Amino acid sequence: MSDQLTDAMSREEMRAGASLASIFGLRMLGMFLILPVFSVYAPSLAGGDNLLLVGIALGAYGLTQAFFQIPFGIASDIFGRKRVMVIGLLIFAIGSVVAALANDIYWTIFGRVIQGAGAISAAITALAADLTREQHRTKVMAMIGSSIGLVFALSLVAAPLLYSLIGMHGIFWMTGALALVAIAVLTHVVPEPPLVQPGPRVPLREVLVNTQLLRLNLGIFTLHMSQMMLFLVVPGLLIKTGNLPLAAHWKVYLPAVLASFVIMVPAIIYAEKRQKLRVVFIAAIVLLLLTLLVLGVEGNHFYIVVGGLLSFFVAFNLLEAMLPSLISRVAPPRAKGAALGVYNTTQSLGLFLGGAIGGLLAKYLGSQSVFVFAAGVTTLWLAAAASMRPIVPRQPIASVTL
């Protein structure tokens, strides 16, 4: 193989990254479109005036995701990534149909529970690892992670318009249709993964007690806990410090997300070309920590909050790309799906606890305490990440058992 082919992403790797990012994006767009408008729609449902039930309807998806990520990840090691992803997307589509047909909050919750049961994040990232060489894996994970940020920003702009045109029932129907489009992309565009090589399965306990993986799982837990805490209080701060109405918040979020991508891409390229992945990884954690500390001390100024959002998105997008790439390198070769399942479960728990703990802190101690608490947990993560052993490149394989 020539140096050029070794140093540059191949056509198949580009195709794999772009197609898997589009699948992730199509699925997440359907989820994000619901968030900005569901609380407005909920009172029209029987039982939708109960804020607790409205919160459960929004959070039910994440809770079932946490339960099903590991089984789906293990299944992808045993039965193949694509087969498991098709099943997960079909389950997600069925949940969308149930929610679209719901006339009360309880059936809506049931639909959201079914949606969350289609937990394919681990299978997607494991397939991305299967289809790419290690020196380009972070770029591909960045493509997938960037699709999440882009569709999140898009949903902030598009959701109110779509809600006025087709209503919440129409958005749920559209969510199901997007899942079917994702299946078409998976079966017709995503390259075929390499054949599973025979060999002994890896016990799940080896994944659970691996100290390198535990450090990375602590990382994704902290990152998404911080994300949930940040968005729990930042909307209120934008209104309070900048007198910016909620409907105009996308004017801050969208530029911040797009600018963060512009900053992130050179950092990823530098990390991989110069073999400085560890340096950039630690620097991104430090940037996250400093952002949270500044917001905790000076978060009562509008432009500090806006600048904090930009630096948060830079750190978040870098770490969102690097963490699954590192998991795929550290995990036992035949247990990548299982390791990524544990990783995604930890991510979901971070989102859940970030909302719960952040809500309590904001209620009793004020918004600044939320940032200080998140900074404290990030400090623990920084200490754990700094003590990680160097990662030795190796060739992947496949499968895990309980």
LINCORRA-V427223 format. One record per residue. N is the residue number from 0. D_LAST is the distance of its C-alpha to the last C-alpha in whole Angstrom. Layout:
BEGIN
[[N & D_LAST] [N & D_LAST]]
END
This chain:
BEGIN
[[0 & 39] [1 & 42] [2 & 41] [3 & 42] [4 & 39] [5 & 37] [6 & 38] [7 & 38] [8 & 36] [9 & 36] [10 & 37] [11 & 33] [12 & 32] [13 & 34] [14 & 34] [15 & 30] [16 & 30] [17 & 33] [18 & 31] [19 & 28] [20 & 30] [21 & 32] [22 & 29] [23 & 28] [24 & 31] [25 & 32] [26 & 29] [27 & 30] [28 & 34] [29 & 33] [30 & 31] [31 & 34] [32 & 37] [33 & 36] [34 & 36] [35 & 40] [36 & 41] [37 & 39] [38 & 41] [39 & 44] [40 & 43] [41 & 41] [42 & 44] [43 & 45] [44 & 42] [45 & 43] [46 & 41] [47 & 41] [48 & 43] [49 & 41] [50 & 39] [51 & 36] [52 & 35] [53 & 36] [54 & 34] [55 & 31] [56 & 32] [57 & 32] [58 & 28] [59 & 26] [60 & 25] [61 & 24] [62 & 22] [63 & 20] [64 & 19] [65 & 18] [66 & 15] [67 & 15] [68 & 14] [69 & 11] [70 & 10] [71 & 13] [72 & 12] [73 & 9] [74 & 11] [75 & 14] [76 & 12] [77 & 12] [78 & 15] [79 & 17] [80 & 18] [81 & 21] [82 & 20] [83 & 18] [84 & 21] [85 & 23] [86 & 21] [87 & 21] [88 & 24] [89 & 25] [90 & 24] [91 & 26] [92 & 29] [93 & 29] [94 & 28] [95 & 31] [96 & 33] [97 & 33] [98 & 34] [99 & 37] [100 & 38] [101 & 37] [102 & 41] [103 & 39] [104 & 37] [105 & 34] [106 & 34] [107 & 34] [108 & 31] [109 & 29] [110 & 29] [111 & 28] [112 & 25] [113 & 24] [114 & 25] [115 & 23] [116 & 20] [117 & 21] [118 & 19] [119 & 19] [120 & 20] [121 & 17] [122 & 17] [123 & 21] [124 & 21] [125 & 18] [126 & 21] [127 & 24] [128 & 22] [129 & 22] [130 & 26] [131 & 27] [132 & 28] [133 & 27] [134 & 31] [135 & 31] [136 & 28] [137 & 29] [138 & 32] [139 & 30] [140 & 27] [141 & 31] [142 & 32] [143 & 29] [144 & 29] [145 & 33] [146 & 33] [147 & 31] [148 & 34] [149 & 37] [150 & 36] [151 & 36] [152 & 39] [153 & 40] [154 & 39] [155 & 41] [156 & 44] [157 & 43] [158 & 42] [159 & 45] [160 & 47] [161 & 44] [162 & 44] [163 & 48] [164 & 48] [165 & 45] [166 & 44] [167 & 41] [168 & 40] [169 & 41] [170 & 39] [171 & 36] [172 & 37] [173 & 37] [174 & 34] [175 & 32] [176 & 35] [177 & 33] [178 & 30] [179 & 31] [180 & 33] [181 & 30] [182 & 29] [183 & 32] [184 & 32] [185 & 28] [186 & 29] [187 & 32] [188 & 33] [189 & 29] [190 & 29] [191 & 27] [192 & 24] [193 & 24] [194 & 22] [195 & 18] [196 & 19] [197 & 17] [198 & 15] [199 & 12] [200 & 9] [201 & 8] [202 & 6] [203 & 5] [204 & 8] [205 & 10] [206 & 11] [207 & 11] [208 & 14] [209 & 15] [210 & 19] [211 & 20] [212 & 18] [213 & 18] [214 & 22] [215 & 22] [216 & 20] [217 & 22] [218 & 25] [219 & 24] [220 & 23] [221 & 27] [222 & 28] [223 & 27] [224 & 28] [225 & 32] [226 & 32] [227 & 32] [228 & 34] [229 & 37] [230 & 37] [231 & 37] [232 & 41] [233 & 42] [234 & 43] [235 & 45] [236 & 47] [237 & 48] [238 & 50] [239 & 51] [240 & 52] [241 & 53] [242 & 54] [243 & 52] [244 & 51] [245 & 47] [246 & 48] [247 & 49] [248 & 46] [249 & 45] [250 & 48] [251 & 46] [252 & 43] [253 & 43] [254 & 45] [255 & 43] [256 & 40] [257 & 42] [258 & 44] [259 & 40] [260 & 39] [261 & 42] [262 & 42] [263 & 38] [264 & 38] [265 & 41] [266 & 39] [267 & 35] [268 & 38] [269 & 39] [270 & 36] [271 & 35] [272 & 38] [273 & 39] [274 & 35] [275 & 36] [276 & 32] [277 & 32] [278 & 36] [279 & 35] [280 & 32] [281 & 33] [282 & 37] [283 & 35] [284 & 33] [285 & 37] [286 & 38] [287 & 36] [288 & 37] [289 & 41] [290 & 40] [291 & 39] [292 & 42] [293 & 44] [294 & 44] [295 & 43] [296 & 47] [297 & 49] [298 & 47] [299 & 50] [300 & 51] [301 & 51] [302 & 51] [303 & 49] [304 & 46] [305 & 46] [306 & 46] [307 & 43] [308 & 41] [309 & 42] [310 & 41] [311 & 38] [312 & 37] [313 & 38] [314 & 35] [315 & 33] [316 & 33] [317 & 33] [318 & 30] [319 & 28] [320 & 28] [321 & 28] [322 & 24] [323 & 22] [324 & 24] [325 & 23] [326 & 19] [327 & 19] [328 & 21] [329 & 19] [330 & 16] [331 & 14] [332 & 16] [333 & 13] [334 & 11] [335 & 14] [336 & 13] [337 & 10] [338 & 13] [339 & 15] [340 & 13] [341 & 13] [342 & 17] [343 & 18] [344 & 17] [345 & 18] [346 & 21] [347 & 22] [348 & 22] [349 & 24] [350 & 26] [351 & 26] [352 & 27] [353 & 30] [354 & 31] [355 & 31] [356 & 32] [357 & 35] [358 & 36] [359 & 37] [360 & 38] [361 & 41] [362 & 42] [363 & 43] [364 & 43] [365 & 44] [366 & 43] [367 & 43] [368 & 41] [369 & 38] [370 & 39] [371 & 39] [372 & 36] [373 & 34] [374 & 36] [375 & 35] [376 & 31] [377 & 32] [378 & 34] [379 & 30] [380 & 29] [381 & 31] [382 & 31] [383 & 28] [384 & 28] [385 & 31] [386 & 29] [387 & 27] [388 & 27] [389 & 28] [390 & 26] [391 & 26] [392 & 26] [393 & 24] [394 & 23] [395 & 20] [396 & 18] [397 & 15] [398 & 11] [399 & 7] [400 & 4] [401 & 0]]
END
